[in-house]
Amino acid sequence: MKLKLLFLGLAAIVAVKTQAQQSDEINKVKQVLESYKQAIESLDTTGTGNLFVSQSIVIESGKVEGRYQDYLANHLGPELHHFESFKFSDYEVAIEVALPFAFATETYIYTIVLSNDKSVIERKGVATSILKKENGQWKIWQTHSSARRPQTNH
């Protein structure tokens, strides 16, 4: 009986430790996604390449944009220069960790104000990302985002 209690006690300790490690990994993944989101909102992508693996894949609204470096140089970077502001709202994220990968689904609304005419673009978006832990750091391996106009009630 004492052996059985000892085994159950050890199993409980391992379960609590594993759950704490899982929670820690989820928080680290959230930090990577938050850093990227903050860079977009600040319209400054300096250093964001460090959030992605070198052979990353970016897919946006039905188009394979290529590696993050290509996406940044040919799409995101030039596009941000036309924005006065870019804000996320109603942001939610769900993360599942299965080492060495993590899987994230983000939902949000983004609002863009254009620099030239102050027009406003609002979209409801979703992104799914696969992150990979490399050398102790979580980095985005693949991300796929899409957006649509929010439904209006008439």
C-alpha positions as CSV (number, residue, x, y, z in Angstrom):
1,M,0.0,0.0,0.0
2,K,2.8,2.4,0.9
3,L,4.5,1.7,-2.5
4,K,1.3,2.5,-4.3
5,L,1.0,5.8,-2.4
6,L,4.6,6.6,-3.2
7,F,4.0,5.9,-6.9
8,L,0.9,8.0,-7.0
9,G,2.7,10.9,-5.2
10,L,5.6,10.7,-7.7
11,A,3.2,10.6,-10.6
12,A,1.4,13.7,-9.2
13,I,4.7,15.6,-8.9
14,V,5.7,14.7,-12.5
15,A,2.3,15.8,-13.8
16,V,2.5,19.1,-12.0
17,K,6.1,19.7,-13.2
18,T,5.1,18.8,-16.8
19,Q,2.0,21.1,-16.7
20,A,4.2,24.0,-15.4
21,Q,6.8,23.4,-18.2
22,Q,3.9,23.3,-20.8
23,S,2.6,26.6,-19.4
24,D,6.1,28.1,-19.5
25,E,6.5,27.0,-23.2
26,I,3.1,28.4,-24.1
27,N,4.0,31.8,-22.5
28,K,7.3,31.8,-24.5
29,V,5.4,31.2,-27.7
30,K,2.9,34.0,-26.8
31,Q,5.9,36.3,-26.3
32,V,7.1,35.7,-29.9
33,L,3.7,36.3,-31.4
34,E,3.2,39.4,-29.2
35,S,6.6,40.8,-30.3
36,Y,5.6,40.4,-33.9
37,K,2.2,41.9,-33.3
38,Q,3.7,44.9,-31.5
39,A,6.2,45.5,-34.3
40,I,3.4,45.6,-36.9
41,E,1.4,48.0,-34.7
42,S,4.5,50.3,-34.3
43,L,5.0,50.2,-38.1
44,D,8.6,49.2,-37.3
45,T,9.8,45.7,-38.3
46,T,13.4,46.2,-37.1
47,G,14.6,42.9,-35.7
48,T,11.5,40.9,-36.6
49,G,13.7,38.6,-38.7
50,N,14.9,37.1,-35.5
51,L,11.4,35.9,-34.7
52,F,11.5,33.6,-37.8
53,V,13.6,30.6,-38.8
54,S,15.8,31.3,-41.8
55,Q,13.7,29.0,-44.1
56,S,10.3,30.3,-42.9
57,I,7.2,30.3,-45.1
58,V,4.7,33.2,-45.1
59,I,1.3,32.7,-46.7
60,E,-1.1,35.7,-46.8
61,S,-4.6,35.7,-48.2
62,G,-4.1,32.8,-50.7
63,K,-0.6,33.7,-51.8
64,V,2.7,32.1,-50.8
65,E,4.9,35.1,-50.1
66,G,8.1,33.0,-49.6
67,R,10.5,33.3,-46.7
68,Y,9.9,36.0,-44.1
69,Q,12.9,38.0,-45.4
70,D,11.3,38.1,-48.9
71,Y,7.9,38.9,-47.5
72,L,9.4,41.8,-45.4
73,A,11.3,43.2,-48.4
74,N,8.7,42.9,-51.1
75,H,5.3,43.1,-49.3
76,L,5.1,44.0,-45.6
77,G,7.9,46.5,-45.4
78,P,6.8,48.7,-48.4
79,E,3.1,48.3,-47.3
80,L,3.7,49.6,-43.8
81,H,5.2,52.9,-45.3
82,H,1.7,53.7,-46.5
83,F,0.0,53.4,-43.1
84,E,-0.5,56.0,-40.5
85,S,-1.5,53.4,-38.0
86,F,-2.2,49.7,-37.7
87,K,-4.0,48.5,-34.6
88,F,-5.2,45.1,-33.5
89,S,-8.3,44.6,-31.3
90,D,-10.4,41.6,-30.1
91,Y,-7.2,39.6,-30.1
92,E,-7.3,36.0,-29.0
93,V,-4.7,33.2,-29.3
94,A,-4.8,29.5,-28.7
95,I,-1.6,27.6,-28.5
96,E,-0.7,23.9,-28.4
97,V,2.9,22.8,-27.7
98,A,4.2,19.4,-29.0
99,L,8.0,19.8,-28.8
100,P,9.9,20.8,-30.8
101,F,6.8,22.5,-32.4
102,A,4.0,24.8,-31.2
103,F,0.8,25.5,-33.1
104,A,-1.0,28.8,-32.7
105,T,-4.3,30.2,-33.9
106,E,-4.8,33.9,-33.6
107,T,-8.1,35.7,-34.3
108,Y,-8.4,39.5,-34.3
109,I,-9.7,42.6,-35.9
110,Y,-7.2,45.0,-37.4
111,T,-7.8,48.6,-38.3
112,I,-5.5,50.5,-40.7
113,V,-5.4,54.2,-41.3
114,L,-3.8,55.1,-44.6
115,S,-1.3,58.0,-44.6
116,N,-2.3,59.6,-47.9
117,D,-6.0,60.2,-47.4
118,K,-6.7,59.0,-43.8
119,S,-9.1,56.4,-45.0
120,V,-9.8,53.5,-42.7
121,I,-9.6,49.8,-43.5
122,E,-11.0,47.3,-41.0
123,R,-10.7,43.6,-41.4
124,K,-11.5,40.5,-39.3
125,G,-8.4,38.2,-39.5
126,V,-7.1,34.9,-38.5
127,A,-3.6,33.5,-38.5
128,T,-2.3,30.0,-38.0
129,S,1.4,29.6,-37.2
130,I,3.7,26.8,-36.6
131,L,6.7,27.7,-34.4
132,K,9.8,25.6,-33.9
133,K,12.1,25.6,-30.9
134,E,15.7,26.1,-32.2
135,N,18.6,26.4,-29.8
136,G,16.2,27.0,-26.9
137,Q,14.3,29.8,-28.7
138,W,10.9,29.7,-30.3
139,K,10.8,31.0,-33.9
140,I,8.0,31.1,-36.4
141,W,8.5,28.4,-39.0
142,Q,5.3,28.9,-41.0
143,T,2.5,31.4,-40.8
144,H,-0.7,31.7,-42.8
145,S,-3.1,34.6,-42.4
146,S,-6.2,35.8,-44.1
147,A,-8.8,38.5,-43.5
148,R,-12.2,39.7,-44.7
149,R,-14.5,42.6,-44.1
150,P,-16.4,42.3,-40.9
151,Q,-20.1,41.6,-41.4
152,T,-22.3,44.6,-40.8
153,N,-25.8,44.4,-39.4
154,H,-28.3,46.1,-41.6
